[in-house]
Amino acid sequence: MDNERFVLNDKGRNAAAFELLRKLSTGVDELRQQLRHAVPAKSTQRLYSDYLLTVQSQTDSGPQRERRRELLRSLLWSVFDRKDEQRLFTSEQRRIIWNSDEKRNCRICGEPLTWNDVSIDHIIAYTKGGKTTLKNAQLSHKICNSRKGAD
């Protein structure tokens, strides 16, 4: 999911995802037990049935792994935000942010900035789902921004 740019560090959403995965696991186990007693799957058990099929035969085959990935992705898609496709601020955005700030002080340490030492910082860290937009940008020293990290 990280490769697909999902934001995975929100505790509430992670807990919701954990609960969904727990329910999937329980549902698959209950369906497996039900089928052992020759009770057919219900239409409401479609996800469990589809997942169970991928783990019963040729579990390591490429198509089975891909199918499981798609099932899990569809289950968890609505829980997580996705990271912005644009990681870095463009040169145009950098100039707009620089020219829009009259004081041109670092928002982290408060000291004056020069164009050569400026870094455009995500207010909400990109790694935590912060968008690369003018509203989520602030001026900072390069060193202050790198020390701050993804706080």
VEXDREN-2710 file (C-alpha; in Angstrom, 1 decimal):
% VEXDREN-2710
k/r/px/py/pz
1/MET/0.0/0.0/0.0
2/ASP/2.9/2.3/0.6
3/ASN/3.9/1.8/-3.0
4/GLU/0.5/3.0/-4.1
5/ARG/1.1/6.2/-2.0
6/PHE/-1.5/5.5/0.7
7/VAL/-0.9/7.4/3.9
8/LEU/-0.4/4.7/6.5
9/ASN/0.6/6.6/9.7
10/ASP/-2.8/7.9/10.9
11/LYS/-3.5/5.9/14.1
12/GLY/-7.3/6.1/13.7
13/ARG/-7.3/4.9/10.1
14/ASN/-4.7/2.2/10.9
15/ALA/-7.0/1.0/13.7
16/ALA/-10.0/0.9/11.3
17/ALA/-7.9/-1.0/8.7
18/PHE/-6.8/-3.5/11.4
19/GLU/-10.5/-4.0/12.3
20/LEU/-11.4/-4.6/8.7
21/LEU/-8.6/-7.1/8.3
22/ARG/-9.7/-8.8/11.5
23/LYS/-13.2/-9.1/10.2
24/LEU/-12.0/-10.4/6.9
25/SER/-9.9/-13.1/8.6
26/THR/-12.8/-14.1/10.9
27/GLY/-15.2/-14.2/8.0
28/VAL/-12.9/-16.4/5.9
29/ASP/-12.4/-18.8/8.8
30/GLU/-16.2/-18.9/9.4
31/LEU/-16.9/-19.5/5.8
32/ARG/-14.3/-22.3/5.6
33/GLN/-16.0/-24.0/8.6
34/GLN/-19.4/-23.5/7.0
35/LEU/-18.3/-25.1/3.7
36/ARG/-16.8/-28.1/5.6
37/HIS/-20.3/-28.8/6.8
38/ALA/-21.6/-28.5/3.2
39/VAL/-23.5/-25.2/3.8
40/PRO/-23.1/-23.1/0.7
41/ALA/-21.8/-19.5/0.9
42/LYS/-24.4/-16.8/1.0
43/SER/-24.3/-13.8/-1.3
44/THR/-23.3/-11.6/1.7
45/GLN/-20.1/-13.7/2.0
46/ARG/-18.8/-12.9/-1.5
47/LEU/-15.6/-11.2/-0.3
48/TYR/-14.8/-14.0/2.0
49/SER/-15.5/-16.6/-0.7
50/ASP/-13.3/-14.8/-3.2
51/TYR/-10.5/-14.4/-0.7
52/LEU/-10.8/-18.1/0.4
53/LEU/-10.4/-19.2/-3.2
54/THR/-7.1/-17.4/-3.5
55/VAL/-5.6/-19.2/-0.4
56/GLN/-6.8/-22.7/-1.1
57/SER/-4.9/-23.6/-4.2
58/GLN/-1.6/-22.4/-5.8
59/THR/-1.3/-19.8/-3.1
60/ASP/2.1/-18.6/-4.3
61/SER/1.2/-18.3/-7.9
62/GLY/1.4/-14.8/-9.4
63/PRO/-2.3/-14.5/-10.3
64/GLN/-3.4/-15.7/-6.9
65/ARG/-1.2/-13.2/-5.1
66/GLU/-2.4/-10.4/-7.5
67/ARG/-6.0/-11.4/-6.8
68/ARG/-5.5/-11.2/-3.0
69/ARG/-3.8/-7.9/-3.4
70/GLU/-6.8/-6.5/-5.4
71/LEU/-9.2/-7.9/-2.8
72/LEU/-7.3/-6.3/0.1
73/ARG/-6.9/-3.0/-1.9
74/SER/-10.7/-2.8/-2.5
75/LEU/-11.4/-3.5/1.2
76/LEU/-9.0/-0.9/2.4
77/TRP/-9.2/1.7/-0.3
78/SER/-11.8/3.9/1.4
79/VAL/-9.9/3.9/4.8
80/PHE/-6.8/5.6/3.7
81/ASP/-6.0/8.9/2.0
82/ARG/-3.5/9.0/-0.8
83/LYS/-0.4/11.0/-0.9
84/ASP/-0.2/13.9/-3.3
85/GLU/1.3/12.9/-6.7
86/GLN/3.5/16.0/-6.6
87/ARG/6.1/15.6/-3.9
88/LEU/8.1/18.8/-4.4
89/PHE/7.0/22.3/-4.8
90/THR/7.5/23.7/-8.3
91/SER/9.8/26.7/-8.9
92/GLU/6.6/28.7/-9.6
93/GLN/5.1/27.7/-6.2
94/ARG/8.4/28.5/-4.5
95/ARG/8.5/32.0/-6.0
96/ILE/4.8/32.7/-5.1
97/ILE/5.4/31.6/-1.5
98/TRP/8.6/33.7/-1.2
99/ASN/7.0/36.8/-2.7
100/SER/3.8/36.4/-0.6
101/ASP/5.7/36.5/2.7
102/GLU/6.7/40.1/3.6
103/LYS/8.8/39.2/6.6
104/ARG/10.6/36.2/5.0
105/ASN/11.5/34.6/8.3
106/CYS/11.9/30.9/9.0
107/ARG/8.6/29.5/10.4
108/ILE/10.5/27.0/12.5
109/CYS/13.3/29.1/14.1
110/GLY/12.0/32.7/13.4
111/GLU/15.3/33.9/11.9
112/PRO/15.5/35.9/8.6
113/LEU/15.9/34.0/5.4
114/THR/17.8/34.5/2.2
115/TRP/16.8/33.1/-1.2
116/ASN/19.9/30.9/-1.1
117/ASP/19.0/29.4/2.2
118/VAL/15.2/29.0/1.8
119/SER/13.4/25.7/1.8
120/ILE/9.7/25.4/1.2
121/ASP/8.3/23.2/4.0
122/HIS/5.1/21.2/4.1
123/ILE/3.1/22.4/7.1
124/ILE/1.5/19.0/7.3
125/ALA/4.3/16.6/6.3
126/TYR/4.1/15.1/2.9
127/THR/4.7/11.7/4.4
128/LYS/1.6/12.2/6.6
129/GLY/-0.6/13.0/3.7
130/GLY/0.1/16.8/3.5
131/LYS/-0.5/18.1/0.0
132/THR/2.0/20.0/-2.0
133/THR/-0.1/23.2/-2.2
134/LEU/0.3/26.8/-1.4
135/LYS/-2.0/26.5/1.6
136/ASN/0.2/23.7/3.0
137/ALA/3.5/25.6/2.5
138/GLN/5.7/27.7/4.7
139/LEU/9.2/29.2/4.4
140/SER/12.0/27.7/6.4
141/HIS/15.8/27.4/6.5
142/LYS/17.0/24.3/4.7
143/ILE/18.7/23.1/7.9
144/CYS/15.6/23.8/10.0
145/ASN/13.4/21.9/7.5
146/SER/15.7/18.9/7.5
147/ARG/15.9/18.8/11.3
148/LYS/12.1/19.0/11.6
149/GLY/11.7/15.9/9.5
150/ALA/8.1/14.5/9.3
151/ASP/6.9/16.0/12.6
END
